[in-house]
Amino acid sequence: MYRRINGNSRRGCLVHNHPSGDPSPSQADIQMTKAIIDIAKPLGIAVHDHIIVGKSGHASLRGMRLI
């Protein structure tokens, strides 16, 4: 988020991996994503998606309608 704030960017996506290989979002992933979206909104930054990468593929929180 630092680069979003100081780099004059107003949009972004969150991405991280699950070393376990299962890309399914945990409750902690969902809660953290919603918290980041809430924090970013007053700064004028839109979080478009949160992608989780695993050994068996990837998961999109937006695609799963979790955000």
Protein Blocks (a to p, Z undefined) as FASTA:
>chain_A
ZZmmmnopabdcdddddfkopacdcfklmmmmmmmmmmmmmnopacfbdcdddfkbccdf
klnopZZ
